[in-house]
Structures are given as C-alpha cells and as structure tokens.
Amino acid sequence: MRLVIQRVSEAQVKVEGEIVGAITSGLLVLLGIAEEDTQDDASWLVHKLLNMRIFNDENGVMNQSLLEVQGALLVISQFTLLAATKKGNRPSYIRAAKHETAIPLYRYFIEQAQKSVQTNIQEGIFGADMKVHLVNDGPVTIMIDSRNRE
C-alpha cells in the first residue's frame, strides 16, 4: 500500500464537474493499493499518517501531527501509484489491486482513520475519473510504502 501525502492549505476533488470532497488546512492523501496488501498494511499506514509531525508548531518547526492541529483529511484512491516502469515506456499496473480487494481496503483505511480524526474525512469516488485541485502548503510532500517500513 502506498501513500503520497501532501500538506495543503486547501484541496478538493471533482467528479463530472461536481465537488465530491473538499478540505481546508490538512492533508491530501493519494492511496494506492496492491493486490497483496492487507488490513495490517492499512492500519500501519493510518497510524503513521495521523501521527507524522509535518505541521508547524508556534516556532515554525514541523513538530505537530494532523491530530495535534486537528487538521482535515482528503483521501483519494489512485491505482497509478502502483505503476511498474522498469520495462518500456508504458507503465504496467499489474500490481494494483482488483476492485474486489481494493475497495474493502480503501473503506477500511478510511474507517480506521475516522476513529481518530475529529472532522469527517473527505474522499473521492473510487474508480471515478477525478479532477484534484490543491494548494500544497510548504510544499510538503511525503511518500510512504507499507512494504518499506522505515
């Protein structure tokens, strides 16, 4: 399971021209799910995501977590995060989970995060053609892969 985390001052996702999810200060999370991913991967990533100290404290030092600043969360599924680019110029998405695996893990990830986050988690629509607009704050962009737990 892979995350691309962006600290944002605002973000929104549209489907067919309609806003389906929007936040102000918080994190935009792009979530890619591999066929071999499990609930353990999702739980580990949720804990890491919510407790990662990437928000500024009163001294301007990145020393506070999303939970501490009571920030918002926008989660968007993105199978292209599992792209294999080793051969040729066309990415392969064979590692990306099929809908039967990915949707329950996507829902589980959001449910686990919602247990700790004060506001309702915003999200895109799984499998839809989405347009994502964001203002990256910092910029701060971090990638995490549950297969490479550092």
C-alpha positions in Angstrom: 0.0 0.0 0.0 1.4 3.4 -1.0 0.6 6.9 0.1 1.5 10.2 -1.3 0.8 12.7 1.4 0.6 16.4 0.7 0.2 19.1 3.4 -2.4 21.5 1.9 -4.0 24.8 2.8 -6.9 23.7 0.7 -7.8 20.8 -1.6 -10.9 19.5 -3.5 -11.8 16.7 -5.8 -14.4 16.9 -8.5 -16.2 14.1 -10.4 -18.1 15.1 -13.6 -17.7 18.8 -12.6 -19.2 18.4 -9.1 -17.1 18.8 -5.9 -17.4 15.5 -4.0 -14.8 16.2 -1.4 -13.1 19.4 -0.1 -10.9 20.4 2.8 -9.1 23.4 4.1 -5.9 23.0 6.2 -4.9 19.4 6.4 -3.6 16.5 4.3 -4.5 15.3 0.9 -3.7 11.6 0.7 -3.4 9.7 -2.6 -3.8 6.0 -1.7 -2.6 3.1 -4.0 -3.5 -0.5 -3.0 -1.6 -3.5 -4.2 -3.1 -7.0 -4.6 -1.0 -8.3 -1.7 -2.0 -5.6 0.7 -3.8 -6.4 4.0 -5.7 -4.6 6.8 -2.4 -4.7 8.7 -0.8 -2.5 6.0 -3.7 -0.1 6.2 -3.6 0.1 10.0 0.1 0.7 10.0 -0.2 3.5 7.4 -3.1 5.2 9.2 -1.1 5.3 12.4 1.9 6.7 10.6 -0.2 9.2 8.6 -2.1 10.6 11.6 0.9 10.9 13.9 3.5 12.2 11.4 4.8 15.5 12.6 4.7 17.6 9.5 2.7 20.7 10.7 4.5 23.7 12.1 4.4 24.5 15.8 4.5 28.0 17.3 8.2 28.3 16.4 7.7 27.4 12.7 9.2 23.9 13.2 7.5 20.9 11.7 6.7 19.3 15.1 3.0 18.7 15.1 0.8 15.9 13.7 -2.5 16.1 11.9 -4.2 15.0 15.2 -2.5 17.8 17.2 -3.5 20.5 14.8 -6.9 19.0 14.3 -6.4 19.2 10.5 -8.7 17.9 7.8 -8.1 14.8 5.7 -9.0 14.2 2.0 -8.3 10.6 0.8 -8.3 9.7 -2.9 -7.8 6.3 -4.4 -5.1 6.2 -7.1 -4.1 2.9 -8.6 -1.3 4.6 -10.7 0.8 4.7 -7.6 1.5 1.0 -8.2 2.9 1.6 -11.7 5.8 -0.5 -12.7 8.1 1.4 -15.0 11.1 -0.9 -15.4 10.4 -2.1 -18.9 9.5 0.2 -21.9 7.7 3.5 -21.7 4.1 2.3 -20.9 3.6 1.8 -17.2 2.2 -1.5 -16.1 -0.5 -1.6 -13.4 -0.5 -5.3 -12.8 0.5 -4.9 -9.1 -2.6 -2.7 -8.5 -5.3 -4.5 -6.6 -8.5 -5.5 -8.3 -11.7 -3.8 -7.2 -12.7 -6.8 -5.0 -9.5 -6.4 -3.0 -9.0 -2.6 -3.2 -12.5 -1.3 -2.3 -12.7 -3.1 1.1 -9.1 -2.0 2.0 -9.9 1.6 0.9 -13.0 1.6 3.1 -11.0 0.0 6.0 -8.3 2.7 5.7 -10.9 5.5 5.9 -12.8 3.8 8.8 -9.6 3.4 10.8 -8.6 7.0 10.2 -12.1 8.2 11.1 -11.8 6.7 14.5 -9.1 9.3 15.4 -9.8 12.3 13.2 -12.2 15.0 14.7 -13.8 16.0 11.4 -15.5 13.9 8.7 -12.9 12.5 6.3 -13.5 13.7 2.8 -12.9 11.4 -0.1 -13.0 11.0 -3.9 -15.1 8.3 -5.6 -13.3 5.0 -6.0 -12.6 4.3 -9.7 -14.0 7.5 -11.0 -12.3 10.0 -13.3 -11.4 12.7 -10.8 -10.0 16.2 -11.0 -7.9 17.1 -8.0 -7.2 20.7 -7.1 -4.8 21.6 -4.3 -2.6 24.3 -2.8 0.4 22.4 -1.4 1.5 24.1 1.8 5.3 24.3 2.2 5.4 22.5 -0.2 5.4 19.3 1.9 5.0 16.0 0.0 5.9 12.7 1.5 5.7 9.1 0.1 5.2 6.0 2.3 5.1 2.4 1.2 3.9 -0.3 3.7 6.3 -2.7 2.1 9.2 -0.5 3.1 8.6 0.3 6.8 11.3 2.7 7.8 
